[in-house]
Amino acid sequence: PDGRQIAFYSKRDFYNDIYVIDVDGTGERQLTETQSNDKDPAWSPDGILIAFVSNRENDNEIYVMKHDGSDQRALTDNDSNEWSPAWSPDGRQIAFITDRDGQQDLYLMDSDGGNARRLTDDDFPWNDDPAWSPDGHLIAFRSNRNDQVDIYLIRVDGSSIPQQLTHNSEIDQDRAPAWRPNNTDLPGEDDD
């Protein structure tokens, strides 16, 4: 979040591990080192924590650790798979995808792992790639709910059904939505 480091995962031996590196390419450090696959790092807005996915207990669960790799702990623990953690702008919640109800649904949980709740509840095969709006009221995600992969929006409070944003043919797929930051000081932007 402060623009000084990048978190990433890499398979350098037999397993994926989480690393950080300074933006000038120096200071690379390995943060996880287990006989499991650790992936999908996501910085908390304050830069103190990193959420990530690991299969340490056979299935994929959401974990969190401090930015230096210490205090690694599971936020989810069940017989299903969880992935794609995304922090809310205020750092109080994490959106994620899970198959705990038999399909890939979008869930929210408090940043300590408590109060998990389902946000999408329908009979469509899968949802993925959650991305919070800068104000924390909406989540963009991709879904194949209309027999094609499109980008949708849903209100975080659950008061809306998913709104389809893109409309593709059966062979096209839209992925990885990312919100433009809510920053009025962007270069080249008019102030009026």
Contacts in CASP RR format, 6 or more apart in sequence:
PFRMAT RR
TARGET T0000
AUTHOR 0000-0000-0000
METHOD contacts of the structure
MODEL  1
PDGRQIAFYSKRDFYNDIYVIDVDGTGERQLTETQSNDKDPAWSPDGILI
AFVSNRENDNEIYVMKHDGSDQRALTDNDSNEWSPAWSPDGRQIAFITDR
DGQQDLYLMDSDGGNARRLTDDDFPWNDDPAWSPDGHLIAFRSNRNDQVD
IYLIRVDGSSIPQQLTHNSEIDQDRAPAWRPNNTDLPGEDDD
1 43 0 8 1.000
1 44 0 8 1.000
1 45 0 8 1.000
1 46 0 8 1.000
1 47 0 8 1.000
2 47 0 8 1.000
3 23 0 8 1.000
4 22 0 8 1.000
4 23 0 8 1.000
5 20 0 8 1.000
5 21 0 8 1.000
5 22 0 8 1.000
5 23 0 8 1.000
5 67 0 8 1.000
6 20 0 8 1.000
6 21 0 8 1.000
6 23 0 8 1.000
7 18 0 8 1.000
7 19 0 8 1.000
7 20 0 8 1.000
7 31 0 8 1.000
7 41 0 8 1.000
7 42 0 8 1.000
7 43 0 8 1.000
7 50 0 8 1.000
8 18 0 8 1.000
8 19 0 8 1.000
8 20 0 8 1.000
8 21 0 8 1.000
8 41 0 8 1.000
9 16 0 8 1.000
9 17 0 8 1.000
9 18 0 8 1.000
9 19 0 8 1.000
9 38 0 8 1.000
9 39 0 8 1.000
9 40 0 8 1.000
9 41 0 8 1.000
9 52 0 8 1.000
10 16 0 8 1.000
10 17 0 8 1.000
10 19 0 8 1.000
11 17 0 8 1.000
14 35 0 8 1.000
15 34 0 8 1.000
15 35 0 8 1.000
15 36 0 8 1.000
15 37 0 8 1.000
15 38 0 8 1.000
16 37 0 8 1.000
16 38 0 8 1.000
16 39 0 8 1.000
17 30 0 8 1.000
17 31 0 8 1.000
17 32 0 8 1.000
17 33 0 8 1.000
17 34 0 8 1.000
17 38 0 8 1.000
18 30 0 8 1.000
18 31 0 8 1.000
18 32 0 8 1.000
18 38 0 8 1.000
18 39 0 8 1.000
18 41 0 8 1.000
18 50 0 8 1.000
18 52 0 8 1.000
18 65 0 8 1.000
18 69 0 8 1.000
19 28 0 8 1.000
19 29 0 8 1.000
19 30 0 8 1.000
19 31 0 8 1.000
20 28 0 8 1.000
20 29 0 8 1.000
20 31 0 8 1.000
20 67 0 8 1.000
21 27 0 8 1.000
21 28 0 8 1.000
21 29 0 8 1.000
22 28 0 8 1.000
29 68 0 8 1.000
31 50 0 8 1.000
31 65 0 8 1.000
31 68 0 8 1.000
31 69 0 8 1.000
32 38 0 8 1.000
32 52 0 8 1.000
32 54 0 8 1.000
32 65 0 8 1.000
32 69 0 8 1.000
32 72 0 8 1.000
34 54 0 8 1.000
34 56 0 8 1.000
36 54 0 8 1.000
36 55 0 8 1.000
36 56 0 8 1.000
37 54 0 8 1.000
37 55 0 8 1.000
38 52 0 8 1.000
38 53 0 8 1.000
38 54 0 8 1.000
38 63 0 8 1.000
39 52 0 8 1.000
39 53 0 8 1.000
39 54 0 8 1.000
40 52 0 8 1.000
40 53 0 8 1.000
40 83 0 8 1.000
40 84 0 8 1.000
40 85 0 8 1.000
41 50 0 8 1.000
41 51 0 8 1.000
41 52 0 8 1.000
42 50 0 8 1.000
42 51 0 8 1.000
42 52 0 8 1.000
42 85 0 8 1.000
42 86 0 8 1.000
42 87 0 8 1.000
42 94 0 8 1.000
43 49 0 8 1.000
43 50 0 8 1.000
43 67 0 8 1.000
43 87 0 8 1.000
44 50 0 8 1.000
44 51 0 8 1.000
44 87 0 8 1.000
44 91 0 8 1.000
44 111 0 8 1.000
45 87 0 8 1.000
45 88 0 8 1.000
45 89 0 8 1.000
45 90 0 8 1.000
45 91 0 8 1.000
46 91 0 8 1.000
47 67 0 8 1.000
48 66 0 8 1.000
48 67 0 8 1.000
49 64 0 8 1.000
49 65 0 8 1.000
49 66 0 8 1.000
49 67 0 8 1.000
49 111 0 8 1.000
50 64 0 8 1.000
50 65 0 8 1.000
50 66 0 8 1.000
50 67 0 8 1.000
50 69 0 8 1.000
51 62 0 8 1.000
51 63 0 8 1.000
51 64 0 8 1.000
51 75 0 8 1.000
51 85 0 8 1.000
51 87 0 8 1.000
51 94 0 8 1.000
52 62 0 8 1.000
52 63 0 8 1.000
52 64 0 8 1.000
52 65 0 8 1.000
52 85 0 8 1.000
53 60 0 8 1.000
53 61 0 8 1.000
53 62 0 8 1.000
53 63 0 8 1.000
53 82 0 8 1.000
53 83 0 8 1.000
53 84 0 8 1.000
53 85 0 8 1.000
54 60 0 8 1.000
54 61 0 8 1.000
54 63 0 8 1.000
54 74 0 8 1.000
55 61 0 8 1.000
56 63 0 8 1.000
56 74 0 8 1.000
57 74 0 8 1.000
57 77 0 8 1.000
59 78 0 8 1.000
59 79 0 8 1.000
59 80 0 8 1.000
59 81 0 8 1.000
60 81 0 8 1.000
60 82 0 8 1.000
60 83 0 8 1.000
61 74 0 8 1.000
61 75 0 8 1.000
61 76 0 8 1.000
61 77 0 8 1.000
61 78 0 8 1.000
61 81 0 8 1.000
61 82 0 8 1.000
62 74 0 8 1.000
62 75 0 8 1.000
62 76 0 8 1.000
62 82 0 8 1.000
62 83 0 8 1.000
62 85 0 8 1.000
62 94 0 8 1.000
62 96 0 8 1.000
62 109 0 8 1.000
62 113 0 8 1.000
63 72 0 8 1.000
63 73 0 8 1.000
63 74 0 8 1.000
63 75 0 8 1.000
64 72 0 8 1.000
64 73 0 8 1.000
64 75 0 8 1.000
64 111 0 8 1.000
65 71 0 8 1.000
65 72 0 8 1.000
65 73 0 8 1.000
75 94 0 8 1.000
75 109 0 8 1.000
75 112 0 8 1.000
75 113 0 8 1.000
75 114 0 8 1.000
76 82 0 8 1.000
76 96 0 8 1.000
76 98 0 8 1.000
76 109 0 8 1.000
76 113 0 8 1.000
76 116 0 8 1.000
78 100 0 8 1.000
80 98 0 8 1.000
80 99 0 8 1.000
80 100 0 8 1.000
80 102 0 8 1.000
81 98 0 8 1.000
81 99 0 8 1.000
82 96 0 8 1.000
82 97 0 8 1.000
82 98 0 8 1.000
82 100 0 8 1.000
82 107 0 8 1.000
83 96 0 8 1.000
83 97 0 8 1.000
83 98 0 8 1.000
84 95 0 8 1.000
84 96 0 8 1.000
84 97 0 8 1.000
84 128 0 8 1.000
84 129 0 8 1.000
84 130 0 8 1.000
85 94 0 8 1.000
85 95 0 8 1.000
85 96 0 8 1.000
86 94 0 8 1.000
86 95 0 8 1.000
86 96 0 8 1.000
86 130 0 8 1.000
86 131 0 8 1.000
86 132 0 8 1.000
86 139 0 8 1.000
87 93 0 8 1.000
87 94 0 8 1.000
87 111 0 8 1.000
87 132 0 8 1.000
88 94 0 8 1.000
88 95 0 8 1.000
88 111 0 8 1.000
88 132 0 8 1.000
88 136 0 8 1.000
88 156 0 8 1.000
89 132 0 8 1.000
89 133 0 8 1.000
89 134 0 8 1.000
89 135 0 8 1.000
89 136 0 8 1.000
90 136 0 8 1.000
91 111 0 8 1.000
92 110 0 8 1.000
92 111 0 8 1.000
93 108 0 8 1.000
93 109 0 8 1.000
93 110 0 8 1.000
93 111 0 8 1.000
93 156 0 8 1.000
94 108 0 8 1.000
94 109 0 8 1.000
94 110 0 8 1.000
94 111 0 8 1.000
94 113 0 8 1.000
95 106 0 8 1.000
95 107 0 8 1.000
95 108 0 8 1.000
95 119 0 8 1.000
95 130 0 8 1.000
95 132 0 8 1.000
95 139 0 8 1.000
96 106 0 8 1.000
96 107 0 8 1.000
96 108 0 8 1.000
96 109 0 8 1.000
96 130 0 8 1.000
97 104 0 8 1.000
97 105 0 8 1.000
97 106 0 8 1.000
97 107 0 8 1.000
97 127 0 8 1.000
97 128 0 8 1.000
97 130 0 8 1.000
98 104 0 8 1.000
98 105 0 8 1.000
98 107 0 8 1.000
99 105 0 8 1.000
100 107 0 8 1.000
101 118 0 8 1.000
101 121 0 8 1.000
103 123 0 8 1.000
103 124 0 8 1.000
103 125 0 8 1.000
103 126 0 8 1.000
104 125 0 8 1.000
104 126 0 8 1.000
104 127 0 8 1.000
104 128 0 8 1.000
105 118 0 8 1.000
105 119 0 8 1.000
105 120 0 8 1.000
105 121 0 8 1.000
105 127 0 8 1.000
106 118 0 8 1.000
106 119 0 8 1.000
106 120 0 8 1.000
106 127 0 8 1.000
106 130 0 8 1.000
106 139 0 8 1.000
106 141 0 8 1.000
106 154 0 8 1.000
107 116 0 8 1.000
107 117 0 8 1.000
107 118 0 8 1.000
107 119 0 8 1.000
108 116 0 8 1.000
108 117 0 8 1.000
108 119 0 8 1.000
108 156 0 8 1.000
109 115 0 8 1.000
109 116 0 8 1.000
109 117 0 8 1.000
119 139 0 8 1.000
119 154 0 8 1.000
119 156 0 8 1.000
119 158 0 8 1.000
120 127 0 8 1.000
120 143 0 8 1.000
120 154 0 8 1.000
120 162 0 8 1.000
122 145 0 8 1.000
124 143 0 8 1.000
124 144 0 8 1.000
124 145 0 8 1.000
125 144 0 8 1.000
126 143 0 8 1.000
126 144 0 8 1.000
127 141 0 8 1.000
127 142 0 8 1.000
127 143 0 8 1.000
127 145 0 8 1.000
127 152 0 8 1.000
128 141 0 8 1.000
128 142 0 8 1.000
128 143 0 8 1.000
129 141 0 8 1.000
129 142 0 8 1.000
129 175 0 8 1.000
129 176 0 8 1.000
129 177 0 8 1.000
130 139 0 8 1.000
130 140 0 8 1.000
130 141 0 8 1.000
131 139 0 8 1.000
131 140 0 8 1.000
131 141 0 8 1.000
131 176 0 8 1.000
131 177 0 8 1.000
131 178 0 8 1.000
131 179 0 8 1.000
132 138 0 8 1.000
132 139 0 8 1.000
132 156 0 8 1.000
132 179 0 8 1.000
133 139 0 8 1.000
133 140 0 8 1.000
133 179 0 8 1.000
134 179 0 8 1.000
134 180 0 8 1.000
134 181 0 8 1.000
134 182 0 8 1.000
135 182 0 8 1.000
136 156 0 8 1.000
137 155 0 8 1.000
137 156 0 8 1.000
137 157 0 8 1.000
138 153 0 8 1.000
138 154 0 8 1.000
138 155 0 8 1.000
138 156 0 8 1.000
139 153 0 8 1.000
139 154 0 8 1.000
139 156 0 8 1.000
140 151 0 8 1.000
140 152 0 8 1.000
140 153 0 8 1.000
140 165 0 8 1.000
140 177 0 8 1.000
140 179 0 8 1.000
141 151 0 8 1.000
141 152 0 8 1.000
141 154 0 8 1.000
141 162 0 8 1.000
141 177 0 8 1.000
142 149 0 8 1.000
142 150 0 8 1.000
142 151 0 8 1.000
142 152 0 8 1.000
142 173 0 8 1.000
142 174 0 8 1.000
142 175 0 8 1.000
142 176 0 8 1.000
142 177 0 8 1.000
143 149 0 8 1.000
143 150 0 8 1.000
143 152 0 8 1.000
143 162 0 8 1.000
144 150 0 8 1.000
145 152 0 8 1.000
145 162 0 8 1.000
145 164 0 8 1.000
146 164 0 8 1.000
147 170 0 8 1.000
148 168 0 8 1.000
148 169 0 8 1.000
148 170 0 8 1.000
148 172 0 8 1.000
148 173 0 8 1.000
149 168 0 8 1.000
149 172 0 8 1.000
149 173 0 8 1.000
149 174 0 8 1.000
149 175 0 8 1.000
150 164 0 8 1.000
150 165 0 8 1.000
150 166 0 8 1.000
150 167 0 8 1.000
150 168 0 8 1.000
150 174 0 8 1.000
151 164 0 8 1.000
151 165 0 8 1.000
151 166 0 8 1.000
151 174 0 8 1.000
151 177 0 8 1.000
152 162 0 8 1.000
152 163 0 8 1.000
152 164 0 8 1.000
152 165 0 8 1.000
153 162 0 8 1.000
153 163 0 8 1.000
153 165 0 8 1.000
154 160 0 8 1.000
154 161 0 8 1.000
154 162 0 8 1.000
154 163 0 8 1.000
166 174 0 8 1.000
168 174 0 8 1.000
184 191 0 8 1.000
END
